[in-house]
């Protein structure tokens, strides 16, 4: 019963508002948000290229790179179907990657599996590079691949949606509920502010290689706190939705579903100036 209760509470506290990716962190010594970050106006779970969303028609776009959507903790691939459909309609070739074990395990291990998946997509499509859109934990998996596994040569653009680049306090609720440090969920522990994983990931340059980096965050993010921890330093374009659209309400899950957020994703993938459409649905 305790194990079942733990699983239910975790699914609710760490993933329900996100419904796909999770992000969390247990109590730990505080770490500041990245200095200079702008607040500007296979695995048995992953989806192989043969069964991923893959656009075959649509208007031409500036970038020919396939786009891999990287899910997060508890993120089933189908939950990203709406985002993939938007990309497909705009002429992108989209693929959805579901993290091994739904992302509950070690993030570097997930990143190594993801590296193999990127190779599969490149081989299947004949593309030299891919673009990455990572939601929540998926943004950390993708960034670890870029920074620690030499993935920069295979990637043109990186976009993160509510990823706890510098950790989050939210998993403190798990300890509050008497379930210990993230109830033993490794990925949750690694997303704790001040974790060894984040210290290693954030040492040195936040934006290595010639990759174009964009982060997107929202004031209403229920799982990434402080919200500024979803930004990167070292030249990344950091977009706070409410800096452009003060009345726009977007939660953590909403970043993968919201129309305004999608306009930013599309602009980033096309190397366009960031001008969110505040009325997009």
C-alpha positions as CSV (number, residue, x, y, z in Angstrom):
1,X,0.0,0.0,0.0
2,X,2.8,2.4,0.9
3,X,4.4,1.8,-2.5
4,X,1.2,2.3,-4.3
5,X,0.5,5.5,-2.3
6,X,3.9,6.8,-3.1
7,X,3.5,6.2,-6.8
8,X,0.1,8.0,-6.8
9,X,1.4,11.0,-4.9
10,X,4.4,11.2,-7.2
11,X,2.3,11.1,-10.3
12,X,0.1,13.8,-8.9
13,X,2.7,16.1,-7.3
14,X,5.4,15.8,-10.0
15,X,3.4,15.2,-13.2
16,X,-0.3,15.9,-13.1
17,X,-0.1,19.5,-14.0
18,X,2.3,18.7,-16.7
19,X,0.6,15.5,-17.7
20,X,3.6,14.6,-19.7
21,X,7.0,15.7,-18.4
22,X,7.8,16.2,-15.0
23,X,10.2,18.2,-13.2
24,X,10.9,18.2,-9.6
25,X,13.4,18.7,-7.0
26,X,13.8,17.9,-3.3
27,X,15.2,20.2,-0.7
28,X,18.8,21.2,-1.2
29,X,21.1,24.1,-0.8
30,X,20.0,27.0,-3.0
31,X,21.7,27.7,-6.3
32,X,21.3,31.0,-8.1
33,X,19.7,31.2,-11.6
34,X,22.3,31.6,-14.4
35,X,24.2,34.8,-14.3
36,X,23.2,37.1,-17.1
37,X,20.2,35.1,-18.1
38,X,17.9,37.5,-20.0
39,X,14.2,37.8,-19.1
40,X,13.4,39.1,-22.5
41,X,10.1,40.9,-23.9
42,X,15.1,1.2,-27.9
43,X,14.7,2.1,-24.8
44,X,11.6,0.1,-24.2
45,X,9.7,3.3,-24.1
46,X,10.9,5.6,-26.8
47,X,9.2,6.0,-30.2
48,X,11.4,4.8,-33.1
49,X,11.6,6.9,-36.2
50,X,9.4,4.4,-38.1
51,X,6.5,5.1,-35.8
52,X,7.1,8.7,-34.9
53,X,5.2,11.7,-36.2
54,X,6.8,12.5,-39.5
55,X,5.5,15.2,-41.8
56,X,5.4,14.4,-45.5
57,X,3.8,17.6,-46.7
58,X,3.3,21.2,-45.8
59,X,4.7,24.6,-46.7
60,X,8.5,25.0,-47.0
61,X,10.3,26.3,-44.0
62,X,13.6,27.9,-43.5
63,X,15.0,24.9,-41.7
64,X,15.1,21.5,-43.2
65,X,16.2,19.8,-40.0
66,X,13.9,17.1,-38.6
67,X,12.5,18.2,-35.2
68,X,12.7,15.8,-32.2
69,X,10.3,16.6,-29.4
70,X,11.8,15.2,-26.2
71,X,9.3,14.4,-23.5
72,X,9.9,14.4,-19.8
73,X,9.1,12.6,-16.5
74,X,5.9,10.5,-16.9
75,X,5.6,11.8,-20.5
76,X,3.9,9.4,-22.8
77,X,4.6,10.1,-26.5
78,X,1.0,10.6,-27.4
79,X,0.7,13.6,-25.0
80,X,2.9,15.5,-27.5
81,X,0.7,14.7,-30.5
82,X,-0.8,18.2,-30.6
83,X,2.6,19.9,-30.7
84,X,3.8,17.4,-33.4
85,X,0.7,18.1,-35.4
86,X,1.4,21.8,-35.3
87,X,4.9,21.3,-36.5
88,X,3.8,18.9,-39.2
89,X,1.2,21.4,-40.5
90,X,4.0,24.0,-40.8
91,X,6.1,21.7,-42.9
92,X,8.5,20.4,-40.3
93,X,9.4,16.7,-40.0
94,X,8.6,16.0,-36.4
95,X,9.5,13.0,-34.2
96,X,8.5,12.4,-30.6
97,X,10.9,10.8,-28.2
98,X,9.5,9.2,-25.0
99,X,12.2,8.9,-22.3
100,X,13.2,5.3,-21.3
101,X,11.2,4.3,-18.3
102,X,9.2,7.5,-18.7
103,X,12.1,9.5,-17.4
104,X,12.1,8.2,-13.8
105,X,15.6,7.0,-14.0
106,X,19.1,8.5,-14.3
107,X,19.1,11.5,-16.7
108,X,22.6,10.8,-18.1
109,X,21.5,7.3,-18.9
110,X,18.4,8.6,-20.7
111,X,20.6,11.0,-22.6
112,X,22.8,8.2,-23.8
113,X,19.7,6.4,-25.1
114,X,18.6,9.6,-26.7
115,X,21.9,10.0,-28.5
116,X,21.2,6.6,-30.2
117,X,17.8,7.9,-31.2
118,X,19.2,11.0,-32.7
119,X,21.5,8.8,-34.8
120,X,18.4,6.8,-35.9
121,X,16.5,9.8,-37.0
122,X,19.5,11.2,-38.9
123,X,20.0,7.8,-40.6
124,X,16.3,7.5,-41.4
125,X,15.9,11.0,-42.8
126,X,19.3,11.5,-44.3
127,X,19.6,14.8,-42.4
128,X,23.0,16.0,-41.2
129,X,21.5,17.8,-38.2
130,X,18.3,17.7,-36.2
131,X,16.6,20.4,-34.1
132,X,15.4,19.6,-30.5
133,X,12.4,20.8,-28.6
134,X,12.6,19.5,-25.0
135,X,9.7,19.9,-22.5
136,X,10.6,19.9,-18.8
137,X,13.0,17.1,-18.0
138,X,13.3,16.5,-21.8
139,X,15.2,19.8,-22.1
140,X,17.8,18.5,-19.6
141,X,18.2,15.2,-21.4
142,X,18.7,17.1,-24.6
143,X,21.1,19.5,-23.1
144,X,23.2,16.8,-21.4
145,X,23.4,15.1,-24.8
146,X,24.7,18.4,-26.3
147,X,27.1,19.3,-23.6
148,X,28.4,16.1,-22.2
149,X,28.0,13.6,-25.1
150,X,29.3,15.6,-28.0
151,X,26.0,16.1,-29.6
152,X,26.5,19.7,-30.8
153,X,27.7,18.6,-34.2
154,X,24.4,16.8,-34.9
155,X,22.1,19.6,-33.7
156,X,21.2,22.9,-35.2
157,X,18.7,24.4,-32.8
158,X,17.7,23.7,-29.1
159,X,14.4,24.9,-27.6
160,X,13.5,24.1,-24.0
161,X,10.0,24.5,-22.6
162,X,9.9,24.9,-18.9
163,X,13.0,22.9,-18.3
164,X,14.6,23.3,-14.8
165,X,18.0,24.2,-16.1
166,X,19.1,25.3,-12.7
167,X,16.7,23.1,-10.7
168,X,13.4,23.6,-8.9
169,X,12.1,23.7,-5.4
170,X,8.9,22.0,-6.2
171,X,9.9,18.5,-5.2
172,X,10.1,19.8,-1.6
173,X,6.4,18.9,-1.4
174,X,7.4,15.3,-1.7
175,X,9.5,15.6,1.4
176,X,6.7,17.6,3.1
177,X,4.4,14.6,2.4
178,X,6.8,12.4,4.3
179,X,8.1,10.5,1.3
180,X,11.7,11.4,1.7
181,X,14.0,12.7,-1.1
182,X,11.8,12.5,-4.1
183,X,10.5,9.1,-2.9
184,X,13.6,7.6,-4.4
185,X,13.0,8.8,-8.0
186,X,16.4,9.4,-9.4
187,X,15.5,12.0,-12.0
188,X,13.6,14.0,-9.4
189,X,16.6,14.0,-7.1
190,X,18.8,15.2,-10.0
191,X,16.5,18.1,-10.7
192,X,16.9,19.3,-7.1
193,X,18.5,22.7,-6.8
194,X,22.1,22.2,-5.9
195,X,22.3,18.5,-7.1
196,X,25.5,17.0,-8.3
197,X,24.0,16.4,-11.7
198,X,23.1,20.1,-12.2
199,X,26.4,21.3,-10.8
200,X,28.1,19.1,-13.5
201,X,25.7,20.1,-16.2
202,X,26.0,23.9,-15.5
203,X,29.7,24.0,-15.0
204,X,31.3,26.2,-17.7
205,X,29.4,27.3,-20.9
206,X,25.6,26.9,-20.9
207,X,25.5,27.0,-24.6
208,X,28.3,25.0,-26.2
209,X,28.9,24.6,-29.9
210,X,27.3,26.4,-32.8
211,X,23.8,25.4,-31.7
212,X,21.1,28.1,-31.5
213,X,19.7,28.0,-27.9
214,X,16.2,29.3,-26.9
215,X,14.4,28.8,-23.6
216,X,10.7,29.4,-23.0
217,X,9.2,29.9,-19.6
218,X,6.0,31.1,-18.0
219,X,5.2,32.8,-14.7
220,X,2.4,30.3,-14.1
221,X,4.7,27.3,-14.1
222,X,3.6,25.1,-11.3
223,X,6.6,22.8,-11.3
224,X,9.7,25.0,-12.0
225,X,10.3,27.4,-9.1
226,X,11.9,29.9,-9.2
227,X,10.7,30.4,-12.8
228,X,14.0,32.1,-13.7
229,X,15.8,28.7,-13.3
230,X,14.3,27.7,-16.6
231,X,16.6,30.2,-18.4
232,X,20.2,29.8,-19.6
233,X,23.2,32.2,-19.8
234,X,25.9,32.6,-22.4
235,X,23.9,33.9,-25.3
236,X,20.7,31.9,-25.1
237,X,17.5,33.6,-26.1
238,X,15.4,33.4,-23.0
239,X,11.7,34.1,-23.6
240,X,9.3,34.8,-20.7
241,X,5.8,34.5,-22.3
242,X,4.3,37.2,-20.0
243,X,7.0,39.7,-20.9
244,X,5.3,39.9,-24.3
245,X,1.8,38.8,-23.4
246,X,1.1,39.9,-19.7
247,X,-2.5,38.5,-19.7
248,X,-1.5,35.1,-21.2
249,X,-2.0,32.3,-18.7
250,X,0.2,29.3,-19.4
251,X,1.0,26.5,-17.0
252,X,3.7,23.9,-17.2
253,X,1.7,21.6,-19.4
254,X,0.5,24.5,-21.4
255,X,4.0,25.2,-22.7
256,X,3.6,22.1,-24.9
257,X,0.0,23.0,-25.9
258,X,-0.4,26.7,-25.9
259,X,-0.7,28.6,-29.2
260,X,1.3,31.6,-28.2
261,X,4.2,29.4,-27.0
262,X,4.0,27.5,-30.3
263,X,4.6,30.7,-32.2
264,X,7.8,31.2,-30.3
265,X,8.9,27.6,-31.0
266,X,8.2,28.1,-34.7
267,X,10.2,31.3,-34.8
268,X,13.1,29.8,-33.0
269,X,13.2,26.8,-35.4
270,X,13.1,29.2,-38.3
271,X,15.8,31.5,-36.9
272,X,13.3,34.4,-36.9
273,X,13.1,37.3,-34.5
274,X,11.0,36.4,-31.4
275,X,7.6,38.1,-31.6
276,X,5.0,35.9,-29.8
277,X,1.5,36.1,-31.1
278,X,-0.5,36.8,-27.9
279,X,-3.8,35.8,-29.6
280,X,-2.7,32.5,-31.0
281,X,-4.8,29.5,-30.0
